[in-house]
C-alpha cells in the first residue's frame, strides 16, 4: 500500500525491518516514520535517542494498529504514540463514529461506518490527544473503555507530529479506499512539520 501511495503521489517510500537504520544521519532524510503493526521492544538505547532527536527536529510519526503494542517500557514512546494496547476481543464488525471533521483524515468520512477489524482496548491514554474516531461499544462484544472509546487520534508532541489509526489488522484494509485515504491524509499531515 505504501509503495503504491509513493508511486501515485510521487513521494519516496522506503520499507525495512532493520532497526539499525535508526541513526541521526539516516533519519534526517525522512519526513515521516511509520510503525506498521510493530510489536515489542524494537529499538536499542542508541536507536531510541536517534528517534527522539528526529521527532524533536520536527519529524513526523504514523502508527498503525499494533504500533501501540510496541516499547511498553519506554515512557517517551507512550507519550508519542498516545496510548498502549490493553487487550482485544475476537475480531468482529463494529460501528465507528467520526467525531472531528476539522482534520484532513476525517474530513470526507461518513458520520458512521462499519468495519470488520480487531478492536483494541487501550491504557495509558495521554491527555494531549485529539480524538478522530470512536468505536461504539454497544455495536460489538468486548469493549472495556466505555462510551468514549477512541481508535484514531493525532497530536503535536515534542516538536513533531503524530497520527495513530487503530484499524488495519486484516490484509483487506490495505486495499480498502476508505482506509487507504485515512492513512494517506494522516501521512501528509505528519509530513507537514519536518524542517527541511
N, C-alpha and C positions, 0 to 999 in steps of 0.2 A: 504494500500500500504506500509506504513512504517513498519507495523508489519511483512508483508511478506518479505520486504527487510532485516529486522533483522534476520528472520529465515534463509533466503538464504545466507547471508553473515556473520552470527554468530556475530551480534552486539546486545547489549541490547537496546531495544526501550521502552520508557515509553510515555504514552499519558495522557493529563489532560486538563481540563478547569478550574482548581483551581489555581488562581494566588498566593495563599499563599505558593506554593512551591518555589516561587522566594525569596529565602533567601540564604545567603552565604554558610551555611553548606550543603544544598541540592544541589545547583547548581554546586558545585565543583566536584560532581560525574559525570558530563556530559561533553562530548567533544563538543557537538553542541546543540543549542536550535533552534527549528523550530517553526516559526509562520505560521500556515497553515490557510490562509484566516481569520486571526484575524481582528476585527473591533473595532473602538472606543478606549476609554481610558480603558485599562485593568489592569494597574498596579498602585498601590498607591506609595507614595513617598519613603517608605522603600523598597518596591519591586524594584523600579527603581534603587535605589542605589545598591542593590544586583546584578541587571542585568548589570549595568555599571562595577561593580567590577569584575564580571565574564568575561566580554569582555576584560577588562584591564589586566586580568591574562592570556590571550591567548585563551579564549573561542571562539567557532565558532557560527555563526548565519546564518540560512537559512530562507528566507522569500518567501512565495508562494502566488501569486495572490493578494488577498485583504490585505495582510500584509502591503501594502502601504496605507491602509485606517485606520491605527492604530496610536494612540498617536499624533494627529495633533498639540497639544500644547507643545510638548516636543522636542526642537531643537536637542538634542543629538540623539534622535531616528531618526529624519530626516537625520542626518549625517550618522547614522549606516545603515538604510535601503536604503538610496541613493536617494530617491525621494518620493513625496507624490502623491497619486491618484488625478486626476483632471477631473473626469467625463469619461463617455464612451458612445458610440452609442449602438444600439441593437447588440446582438451577431451575428456574421457573419463570413463567410470564408474569410481569408486574406492570403496573401503571406508573408512568413517570410524569412529573409535573414541571413545566417550565416556570421558574419563579422570578427571573430577571431578564427583561427584554432589552436592557441598555448595554449589553455586552455582545461583541461580534459572534460568539459561539452560539448564542441562543436567539439572536435577532430574528431568524427565519424559521425557528422551530414551531411546531404546533403547540397549543396550550398544554395538551396531554398526548402521550403516545404509549403504546405497549411494546415491550420487547422481552424476548427470552434471553436471560443472562444469569450469571452468578452474582447475586446481590450481596455486597459486603456490608456488614456492620462495622462501625469504626469506634475507636477510642482515642484519647489524647487529641481531640479536635481543637485546633488553635483558634484563638479569638479573632484573629486578623482576617479570616476568610470571608470572601463574598460568594455566597452560595448561588448556583445557577439552576440546578435540578434537584428536586426531591423525588424519592420513591414513596408511593402511597403504601404504607404497611398494611392497610386493610385489603389490598389487592393481591397479597401473597402471604405465605406462611413463613415465619422465622425471623421477622424483623425485630430488632431489640432497641431501637433508638427513639421510638415514639413518633409523634405527628410530624416532627421536623427531622427527616432522615435524609441528609444530603448525599448525593452521589457524584456531584461535579462542583468545582469551585475554582476560584482564582484569587491571587493576592500579589501585592508587591512585597518582596521580602529581601532584606539585607543588600539592597542595591539592584536586585534583579526582579524578574517577573516569573510567576509560577502559575501553571494551569494543570488541573487534575481532572481526569474523566474515569469514573469507576466502571463504566461499561467496557466490553471488549474481551470477555472470556472466550467466546467461540470464534472460530475462524471466519464464520459467515459475516461477522461485524465488519471485517476489513474489506468487504465488497459492498457493504450497505451504504447507499448515498447519504443517508441522514448521519450515520456515524462518521463517515469519511469527512463530511463537511464540518462536523463539530471539531474533529481533530485538526483539520486544515485551518479553520478560523482560530483555534487555540494556538496552533503553531505560529501563525502570522503574528498574533498578539505577543507571544513570548519573544519572538524575534525582534520586536519593535524597539527594544530598550538597549540593545547592545551598542556600546561605544565603539565606533569603527570609522 
